[in-house]
Amino acid sequence: MSDYRATIIGFVVLSGIFIIPLFILWIVSLVQARRKHDPARVGFTWMKAVFPLWILSLVLRVAYGGLQVYSQYGYFAISSRRADQIDRAVSHISATADFFHRLASILLFVTLVEIAGGYIFCLKGPSEPSPGRKLGRTVVLAWALVLVVLAITELGLGQSFASRYGTWGDAEDDLFGFYSALARLYRFSGAVVILMWLTTLPILGYAASVVHKTKGHPLLRSGAILLLVCTILDFVRHLVGMSIYIDYFLVNTALAVAGELIRDPAIGYIVNPIFDFIPMFVILVMLFSLGIRKRKGLWSQPPPEWNYPPMVIIPTAYPVMPVQPMPPQQFMPQQYQQYQQQPPPPPPPQQPVQGLPAYLQVAQQKQAMQQQYPPPQGYYYPPQQPQQQQQQQQQQQQQQQPVQPQPQPQQQQQQNQEQQ
């Protein structure tokens, strides 16, 4: 068994370490992740409501965790009366923290569904109706309202139990009523936890379908994959929390109420926050990054400030010479027909022989391309055969020899007379 004091301190640290970063992200999201009257960005409005609720639940958890450490190891640890008062305050604060925890998770469901519907809206456009998006929005809002009612009921049961804490007397009826209220709270909270986990299943399938539909749109697909990762993390978060709660309080509720069910407190105070607070922080960070994206974000109507600036003509120091108009030219049908004549199409390339190795097929294709498109002047020619090289050298030597002028007929007669 781990040390209880170190376990509670670790719980307080895990709860408080995310408060300041989430508060900063919430303030920045109020400025950067705006909707700007875009119907595809309704989900980011819901996202902004998740931040304060989750931050408040973390603050309350830090508060009752600190009170637990103080009641166990503080100045009033010896006084049983003061310890009962602190434990009662811990129960009240814990029930309130769980309530805001439930509200934040419920609004996260709505956020994920609205963002997924925003991608469907971007794919179909505002002109084409999307009954699936409207149905998903209606269903998630109605179910979210049901979950909110259950969370409020759970809060009432928790506060009712906390008000009885330490007030029972020696009568057996008072003690039985206290244990009955605690068992009722455990069972009802377990039902809420299971329903919360079941809610993640259709949302996960909806996000996967959005990723499939955006496979032909690279700009939308990257954000849809990010949304799918958020839904997977939310599914894992609720699955681990449900498993721990069932093992703690629903496997044997009677022993749990009597306090005789032995469990390591590190599972509830360390393992559960690791799989609850850290995934929630990652989800909110990814949704925040998705909301502040500009050109690669979720936008069905680009804001006007994204338009390119108008072209500005800057005058130069050189004078602009007027352009003389061209004289009219007479239309010549022959010249028009000459322009209309086009060269014959090139012959089709030779098909490579089947069954040859790959490098021979490539060589045949290159040869066919060279025959179809001869190299222009100045192109590099491959080396020729030795006989062709000798013939070219002889032709070059004959061209380089000086040509002697042949004498004219009159000049030949004068030369003959002089010789005689």
C-alpha positions as CSV (number, residue, x, y, z in Angstrom):
1,M,0.0,0.0,0.0
2,S,1.3,3.4,-0.9
3,D,1.6,6.3,1.5
4,Y,-1.7,8.0,1.7
5,R,-0.2,11.5,2.3
6,A,2.0,11.2,-0.8
7,T,-0.9,10.0,-2.8
8,I,-3.1,13.0,-1.8
9,I,-0.2,15.4,-2.6
10,G,0.3,13.8,-6.0
11,F,-3.5,14.2,-6.7
12,V,-3.3,17.9,-5.8
13,V,-0.2,18.3,-8.1
14,L,-1.9,16.6,-11.0
15,S,-5.0,18.7,-10.5
16,G,-3.3,22.0,-10.2
17,I,-0.6,21.7,-12.9
18,F,-3.0,22.3,-15.7
19,I,-4.9,25.2,-14.3
20,I,-2.7,28.1,-15.5
21,P,-2.0,26.7,-19.0
22,L,-5.7,26.1,-19.6
23,F,-6.6,29.5,-18.3
24,I,-4.1,31.1,-20.8
25,L,-5.5,29.0,-23.7
26,W,-9.0,30.0,-22.7
27,I,-8.1,33.7,-22.8
28,V,-6.4,33.4,-26.2
29,S,-9.3,31.4,-27.6
30,L,-11.7,34.2,-26.8
31,V,-9.6,36.4,-29.1
32,Q,-8.3,34.0,-31.8
33,A,-10.8,31.2,-32.1
34,R,-13.7,33.3,-33.2
35,R,-16.7,32.1,-35.1
36,K,-17.1,35.2,-37.4
37,H,-20.6,34.3,-38.4
38,D,-19.5,31.1,-40.0
39,P,-22.0,28.3,-39.5
40,A,-19.3,25.6,-39.7
41,R,-17.5,27.0,-36.6
42,V,-20.3,26.7,-34.1
43,G,-18.4,24.0,-32.2
44,F,-15.7,26.4,-31.2
45,T,-18.2,28.5,-29.4
46,W,-19.1,25.4,-27.3
47,M,-15.4,24.8,-26.8
48,K,-14.9,28.1,-25.1
49,A,-17.6,27.1,-22.6
50,V,-15.7,23.9,-21.8
51,F,-12.5,25.7,-20.6
52,P,-14.0,27.6,-17.6
53,L,-16.0,24.6,-16.4
54,W,-13.0,22.3,-16.5
55,I,-10.8,24.8,-14.8
56,L,-13.3,25.3,-12.0
57,S,-13.5,21.6,-11.4
58,L,-9.7,21.4,-11.2
59,V,-9.6,24.3,-8.7
60,L,-12.2,22.6,-6.5
61,R,-10.2,19.3,-6.6
62,V,-7.1,21.2,-5.5
63,A,-9.1,22.7,-2.7
64,Y,-10.6,19.5,-1.3
65,G,-7.3,17.6,-1.8
66,G,-5.5,20.2,0.3
67,L,-8.2,20.0,2.9
68,Q,-7.7,16.2,3.1
69,V,-4.0,16.6,3.7
70,Y,-4.7,19.3,6.3
71,S,-7.3,17.2,8.1
72,Q,-5.0,14.1,8.2
73,Y,-1.7,15.7,9.0
74,G,-2.5,19.3,10.0
75,Y,-2.8,21.1,13.3
76,F,-6.4,19.8,13.9
77,A,-5.6,16.2,13.1
78,I,-6.1,15.3,16.8
79,S,-9.5,17.0,17.2
80,S,-12.1,14.6,15.9
81,R,-14.8,17.3,15.9
82,R,-12.8,19.6,13.7
83,A,-11.8,16.7,11.5
84,D,-15.5,15.8,10.9
85,Q,-16.1,19.4,9.9
86,I,-13.3,19.4,7.4
87,D,-14.4,16.0,6.0
88,R,-17.9,17.4,5.6
89,A,-16.5,20.4,3.7
90,V,-14.4,18.0,1.6
91,S,-17.6,16.1,0.7
92,H,-19.4,19.3,-0.4
93,I,-16.5,20.5,-2.5
94,S,-16.0,17.0,-4.0
95,A,-19.6,16.8,-5.1
96,T,-19.4,20.3,-6.6
97,A,-16.2,19.4,-8.4
98,D,-17.8,16.3,-9.9
99,F,-20.7,18.3,-11.1
100,F,-18.5,20.7,-13.0
101,H,-16.5,17.8,-14.3
102,R,-19.7,16.3,-15.7
103,L,-20.8,19.6,-17.3
104,A,-17.4,20.0,-19.0
105,S,-17.5,16.5,-20.4
106,I,-21.1,17.0,-21.6
107,L,-20.2,20.2,-23.4
108,L,-17.2,18.5,-24.9
109,F,-19.6,15.9,-26.5
110,V,-21.5,18.8,-28.0
111,T,-18.3,20.4,-29.2
112,L,-17.0,17.3,-31.0
113,V,-20.4,16.7,-32.7
114,E,-20.6,20.3,-33.8
115,I,-17.1,20.4,-35.2
116,A,-17.7,17.2,-37.1
117,G,-20.9,18.6,-38.5
118,G,-18.9,21.7,-39.5
119,Y,-16.7,19.5,-41.8
120,I,-19.9,18.0,-43.3
121,F,-21.2,21.5,-43.9
122,C,-17.9,22.5,-45.7
123,L,-18.1,19.5,-47.9
124,K,-21.7,20.0,-49.0
125,G,-21.9,23.8,-48.9
126,P,-24.6,26.1,-47.6
127,S,-26.9,25.6,-50.7
128,E,-27.2,21.8,-50.3
129,P,-29.2,20.6,-47.3
130,S,-27.6,18.3,-44.8
131,P,-30.2,16.3,-42.9
132,G,-27.5,14.2,-41.2
133,R,-25.9,17.3,-39.6
134,K,-29.2,18.6,-38.4
135,L,-30.2,15.2,-37.0
136,G,-26.8,14.9,-35.2
137,R,-27.1,18.3,-33.7
138,T,-30.7,17.7,-32.5
139,V,-29.8,14.3,-31.0
140,V,-26.7,15.5,-29.2
141,L,-28.4,18.6,-27.7
142,A,-31.4,16.5,-26.5
143,W,-29.1,13.8,-25.0
144,A,-26.9,16.5,-23.5
145,L,-29.9,18.0,-21.8
146,V,-30.7,14.5,-20.3
147,L,-27.1,14.2,-19.0
148,V,-27.3,17.6,-17.5
149,V,-30.4,16.7,-15.6
150,L,-28.7,13.5,-14.4
151,A,-25.7,15.5,-13.3
152,I,-27.9,17.9,-11.3
153,T,-29.5,15.0,-9.6
154,E,-26.2,13.5,-8.8
155,L,-25.1,16.9,-7.3
156,G,-28.2,16.9,-5.1
157,L,-27.6,13.4,-3.8
158,G,-24.0,14.3,-3.1
159,Q,-24.8,17.4,-1.2
160,S,-27.5,15.6,0.7
161,F,-25.0,12.9,1.7
162,A,-22.4,15.6,2.7
163,S,-24.9,17.3,4.9
164,R,-25.4,14.1,6.9
165,Y,-21.7,13.5,7.3
166,G,-20.8,13.4,11.0
167,T,-24.3,14.3,12.2
168,W,-25.6,10.8,12.9
169,G,-26.1,9.8,16.5
170,D,-25.9,6.5,18.2
171,A,-29.3,5.4,16.9
172,E,-29.3,2.6,14.5
173,D,-31.7,4.4,12.2
174,D,-29.4,7.3,11.7
175,L,-26.5,5.1,10.8
176,F,-28.6,3.0,8.4
177,G,-29.9,6.2,6.7
178,F,-26.4,7.4,6.3
179,Y,-25.2,4.1,4.7
180,S,-28.3,4.0,2.5
181,A,-27.7,7.5,1.2
182,L,-24.1,6.6,0.4
183,A,-25.1,3.4,-1.4
184,R,-27.7,5.3,-3.4
185,L,-25.1,7.9,-4.4
186,Y,-22.6,5.2,-5.5
187,R,-25.2,3.4,-7.7
188,F,-26.5,6.6,-9.3
189,S,-23.0,7.9,-10.0
190,G,-22.1,4.6,-11.5
191,A,-25.1,4.8,-13.9
192,V,-24.1,8.3,-14.9
193,V,-20.5,7.2,-15.5
194,I,-21.6,4.3,-17.7
195,L,-23.9,6.5,-19.7
196,M,-21.1,9.0,-20.3
197,W,-18.9,6.3,-21.7
198,L,-21.7,5.0,-23.9
199,T,-22.1,8.5,-25.3
200,T,-18.5,8.4,-26.7
201,L,-19.2,5.5,-28.9
202,P,-21.5,7.1,-31.5
203,I,-19.4,10.3,-31.4
204,L,-16.3,8.2,-32.2
205,G,-18.1,6.6,-35.2
206,Y,-19.3,10.0,-36.4
207,A,-15.8,11.4,-36.4
208,A,-14.5,8.3,-38.2
209,S,-17.1,8.8,-41.0
210,V,-16.1,12.5,-41.3
211,V,-12.5,11.4,-41.8
212,H,-13.6,9.0,-44.5
213,K,-15.7,11.7,-46.3
214,T,-12.8,14.2,-46.4
215,K,-10.2,11.8,-47.9
216,G,-10.4,13.7,-51.2
217,H,-9.8,17.1,-49.5
218,P,-6.3,17.5,-48.0
219,L,-7.0,20.7,-46.3
220,L,-10.1,19.4,-44.5
221,R,-8.7,15.9,-43.9
222,S,-5.9,17.1,-41.6
223,G,-8.3,18.7,-39.3
224,A,-10.7,15.8,-39.4
225,I,-7.9,13.4,-38.4
226,L,-7.2,15.7,-35.5
227,L,-10.8,15.6,-34.5
228,L,-10.8,11.8,-34.6
229,V,-7.8,11.7,-32.3
230,C,-9.7,13.9,-29.8
231,T,-12.7,11.5,-29.9
232,I,-10.4,8.5,-29.3
233,L,-8.8,10.2,-26.3
234,D,-12.2,11.1,-24.9
235,F,-13.3,7.5,-25.3
236,V,-10.2,6.2,-23.5
237,R,-10.6,8.8,-20.8
238,H,-14.2,7.7,-20.0
239,L,-13.4,4.0,-20.4
240,V,-10.6,4.1,-17.8
241,G,-12.7,6.2,-15.4
242,M,-15.7,3.8,-15.7
243,S,-13.5,0.8,-15.1
244,I,-12.0,2.2,-11.9
245,Y,-15.3,3.4,-10.6
246,I,-17.0,0.0,-11.2
247,D,-14.1,-1.8,-9.5
248,Y,-14.2,0.6,-6.5
249,F,-17.9,1.0,-5.8
250,L,-20.1,-1.3,-7.9
251,V,-18.5,-4.7,-7.7
252,N,-19.4,-4.9,-4.0
253,T,-21.4,-1.9,-3.0
254,A,-22.0,-3.1,0.6
255,L,-18.3,-3.5,1.4
256,A,-17.6,-0.2,-0.3
257,V,-20.2,1.6,1.9
258,A,-18.9,-0.1,5.0
259,G,-15.3,0.9,4.1
260,E,-14.2,-2.7,4.2
261,L,-13.3,-3.0,0.5
262,I,-9.5,-2.8,0.4
263,R,-8.2,-0.9,-2.7
264,D,-4.9,0.9,-3.3
265,P,-5.7,4.7,-3.0
266,A,-3.1,5.4,-5.7
267,I,-5.5,3.9,-8.2
268,G,-8.2,6.5,-7.5
269,Y,-5.9,9.5,-6.7
270,I,-3.1,8.9,-9.2
271,V,-4.0,6.5,-12.0
272,N,-7.5,7.9,-12.6
273,P,-6.3,11.6,-12.8
274,I,-3.5,10.5,-15.2
275,F,-6.0,9.0,-17.6
276,D,-8.5,11.8,-17.0
277,F,-6.8,15.1,-16.6
278,I,-3.9,14.6,-19.1
279,P,-6.1,13.4,-22.0
280,M,-8.6,16.2,-21.4
281,F,-5.7,18.7,-21.5
282,V,-4.5,17.2,-24.8
283,I,-8.0,17.3,-26.2
284,L,-8.5,21.0,-25.3
285,V,-5.1,21.9,-26.7
286,M,-5.8,20.1,-30.1
287,L,-9.2,21.7,-30.3
288,F,-7.7,25.1,-29.6
289,S,-5.1,24.6,-32.3
290,L,-7.9,23.6,-34.7
291,G,-9.9,26.7,-33.8
292,I,-7.1,29.2,-34.4
293,R,-6.0,27.8,-37.8
294,K,-6.5,30.3,-40.6
295,R,-6.3,29.1,-44.2
296,K,-6.0,25.4,-43.2
297,G,-8.7,25.5,-40.6
298,L,-12.4,24.9,-40.5
299,W,-13.9,27.7,-42.6
300,S,-16.8,27.5,-45.0
301,Q,-16.8,31.3,-45.5
302,P,-13.2,32.8,-45.5
303,P,-13.2,36.1,-43.6
304,P,-12.8,39.3,-45.8
305,E,-9.4,40.1,-44.3
306,W,-7.9,37.1,-45.9
307,N,-8.4,38.6,-49.4
308,Y,-5.3,39.6,-51.2
309,P,-4.5,43.4,-51.2
310,P,-5.4,45.4,-54.3
311,M,-2.7,45.9,-56.9
312,V,-1.0,49.3,-56.5
313,I,0.7,50.9,-59.6
314,I,3.9,52.7,-58.6
315,P,5.0,55.4,-61.0
316,T,8.6,55.2,-62.3
317,A,11.0,58.0,-63.1
318,Y,11.2,57.0,-66.8
319,P,8.8,58.7,-69.3
320,V,6.2,56.6,-70.8
321,M,6.4,56.6,-74.6
322,P,3.1,56.5,-76.5
323,V,2.5,53.4,-78.5
324,Q,1.9,54.1,-82.2
325,P,-1.2,52.4,-83.6
326,M,-0.6,49.6,-86.1
327,P,-1.8,50.2,-89.6
328,P,-4.8,48.0,-90.6
329,Q,-3.8,44.9,-92.5
330,Q,-5.7,43.4,-95.4
331,F,-7.1,40.0,-94.8
332,M,-5.5,37.4,-97.0
333,P,-7.3,34.0,-97.3
334,Q,-4.2,32.2,-98.5
335,Q,-2.2,33.3,-95.5
336,Y,-5.0,32.3,-93.2
337,Q,-5.1,28.9,-94.9
338,Q,-1.4,28.6,-94.5
339,Y,-1.7,29.2,-90.8
340,Q,-4.5,26.7,-90.5
341,Q,-2.3,23.9,-92.0
342,Q,-0.9,21.8,-89.2
343,P,1.9,19.2,-89.4
344,P,0.8,15.6,-89.5
345,P,0.6,13.9,-86.1
346,P,3.7,12.0,-85.0
347,P,3.7,8.2,-85.4
348,P,2.6,6.3,-82.4
349,P,5.4,5.0,-80.2
350,Q,6.4,1.4,-80.6
351,Q,4.9,-0.9,-77.9
352,P,7.5,-2.7,-75.8
353,V,7.8,-6.4,-76.4
354,Q,6.1,-8.4,-73.6
355,G,8.2,-10.7,-71.6
356,L,11.4,-8.6,-71.7
357,P,13.2,-7.4,-68.6
358,A,12.3,-4.0,-67.2
359,Y,15.5,-2.3,-68.3
360,L,15.0,-3.5,-71.9
361,Q,11.5,-2.2,-72.0
362,V,12.7,1.1,-70.8
363,A,15.4,1.1,-73.5
364,Q,12.7,0.4,-76.2
365,Q,10.6,3.2,-74.9
366,K,13.6,5.6,-75.0
367,Q,14.4,4.6,-78.5
368,A,10.8,5.1,-79.6
369,M,10.7,8.5,-78.1
370,Q,14.0,9.5,-79.9
371,Q,12.5,8.4,-83.2
372,Q,9.3,10.2,-82.5
373,Y,10.9,13.4,-81.4
374,P,14.4,13.9,-83.0
375,P,16.9,15.9,-81.0
376,P,17.2,19.6,-82.1
377,Q,20.4,21.3,-83.2
378,G,23.0,21.6,-80.5
379,Y,21.7,18.5,-78.7
380,Y,24.2,16.0,-77.4
381,Y,24.5,13.1,-79.8
382,P,25.7,9.7,-78.7
383,P,29.1,8.5,-79.8
384,Q,29.1,7.0,-83.3
385,Q,30.8,4.0,-84.8
386,P,34.6,4.1,-85.8
387,Q,33.8,4.0,-89.6
388,Q,31.5,6.9,-89.4
389,Q,34.1,8.9,-87.4
390,Q,36.8,8.2,-90.1
391,Q,34.5,9.4,-92.9
392,Q,33.6,12.5,-91.0
393,Q,37.4,13.2,-90.4
394,Q,38.2,12.8,-94.1
395,Q,35.3,15.2,-95.1
396,Q,36.6,17.8,-92.6
397,Q,40.2,17.5,-94.0
398,Q,39.0,18.0,-97.6
399,Q,37.0,21.0,-96.5
400,Q,40.1,22.5,-94.7
401,Q,42.5,22.2,-97.8
402,P,42.8,25.5,-99.8
403,V,41.1,25.5,-103.2
404,Q,43.4,26.8,-106.0
405,P,41.7,29.1,-108.5
406,Q,41.5,27.7,-112.1
407,P,42.9,30.0,-114.8
408,Q,40.7,31.7,-117.4
409,P,40.9,30.9,-121.1
410,Q,42.4,34.3,-122.1
411,Q,45.0,34.0,-119.4
412,Q,46.0,30.5,-120.7
413,Q,46.5,31.9,-124.3
414,Q,48.7,34.7,-123.1
415,Q,50.8,32.2,-121.1
416,N,51.2,30.0,-124.2
417,Q,52.4,32.9,-126.5
418,E,54.9,34.0,-123.9
419,Q,56.3,30.4,-123.7
420,Q,56.6,30.3,-127.5
